[in-house]
Amino acid sequence: MRLDAFARARDAADNLSLILQRDIERNIEVYELSIQAVIDGVNDPATLRLPSPIRQRVLFDRSTNAQDMGSLLVTNTAGEVVIDSRSVPPRKLKLSDRDYFTVQQQSAGAWLFISKPFSPLLTNTDTSIGLSQRLTDSQGQFAGIVVGTLRLNYFHRLFDEMTLGDNGSITLLRPDGTVLMRRPYNQREIGQSIAGAPSFKPLVQADSGCYIGTAALDGAQRLYRFKHIGKYPLIVVVGLATEDIYAEWKRRAWAIGIVVAVLDFLIVLISVLFAKQFRKRLEMEQQLHLLANTDSLTGVGTRRLLDSTLDAEWRRASRNKQSLSVVMVDADNFKSFNDHYGHATGDSALSTIARCIVENIRRPGDFVGRYGGEEFCVLLPNTDLRGAVQVAEKLRAAVIATDQTNFASPSGRLSVSIGVAAFDGNAMPGATPDQLVHLADKRLYEAKAAGRNTVMPQQQHLQLAVA
């Protein structure tokens, strides 16, 4: 129950952080598009020549008038506002001392910068952050910035709508540790840096994560789930207090503990019965495990067991630089055989083929599995291509030797086509065991194209290759 409580809390924190990440990312992206539209307009001489009222309509869409959106401003290289989304002519403002201006002035990249919290110059209310992008002239030199302000009330309302528990928290940070918004809200904490706190370090080591830590601001122990906001320099951290996570579990644990203490004597008595049932269950699970990994018709391994064994043998061969061969065996003309003799005889023929394979695969490490339908796969560890072809020839001859009639086969008897592929232990980058199986399967189809009842590659081809 304690683990379940933790798991539910972790899932809840993950869902909350995902919701917050997407909501914040979507809104900032909308504002960034508005900023980019202004940049495109400012870089167009025809737009700048328009009369001021018309230019305002061209440069600023209605999204800039949303509830928590502030002004969109364009400055010159000195930081003086030359275009103002809220006023024509522009208000007399100089932004050269703002971090969102100086950072863009000193950098060369065209990227969105998110500032520290500040109070707007014209009003002392509605603490905001600035989102700025650099303007460049035709020579690529700094030509000013486009900056939009976003009121922190947006984050405040968004965080208040989340269900966290009595002692939970939500924090929005910049990667340098500056707190932009936090729930529970405390005005003094906005703009503080927690970069030196141990709980901050995991936040910059990955794009997302989950850990238990002690809050730098209030000292509470919480389960934290954090996510970076897309491509933007923001991190949202959801913290669920361990006190809240385990509160219900503690109440239930006490209640159950009392009941268990009262019933202790009865539990000791019935534990003997439980032990007997447990032994029966183990035996049943072993039988089920055997049935799950054994093909009921042919008695060889199932496809699931084949896949896991192939993966293990591939890893062993790669690690020890040893060869590994795969032999694909397929019954010839089996559909016609089934249609003519009936499915019962077809099942018997598959069992015969499986028996021939098993009887001729002697080594303890060799494995036989049913690949699907009338196709079988044989794994031969520490066996090169030449040795695998020899084994394949034995299998082909053993099936022919059963002398089971097959009217659809040119030989008139039940036969198989076999494809062989080998891995020399030196895996190329990106090589997988599935590629080895596909190569053996390809050679199986080559064997069928060559007239069936044959092995590909053939022994004489190998001898020519050696010569």
Buried (B, 14 or more C-beta within 10 A) or exposed (E): EEEEBBEEBBEBBBEBBBBBBEBBBEBBBBBBEBBBBBBEBBBEEEBBEBEEEEBBEBBBBEBBEBEBBBBBBBBBBEBBBBBBBBBEEBEEBBBEEBBBBBBBBEEEEEBBBBBBBBEBEEEEEEBBBBBBBBBBEEEEEBBBBBBBBBBBBBBBEBBEEBEBBEBBBBBBBBBEBBBBBBBBBEEEBBBBBBBEBEBBEBBBEEEBBBEBBEBBBBEBBBBBBBBBBBEBBBBBBBBBBBBBBBBEBEEEEEEEEEEEEEEEEEEEEEEEEEEEEEEEEEEEEEEEEEEEBBBEEBEBBBEEBBBBBBEBBBEBBBEEEBBBBBBBBBBBBBEEBBEBBEEEBBEBBBBBBBBBBBEBBEEEEBBBBBBEEBBBBBBBBBBBBBBBBBBBBBBBEBBBEBEBEBEBBEEEBBBBBBBBBBBEBEBEEEEEBEBBBBBBBBBBBBBBEEEBBBBBBBEEEBEEEEE
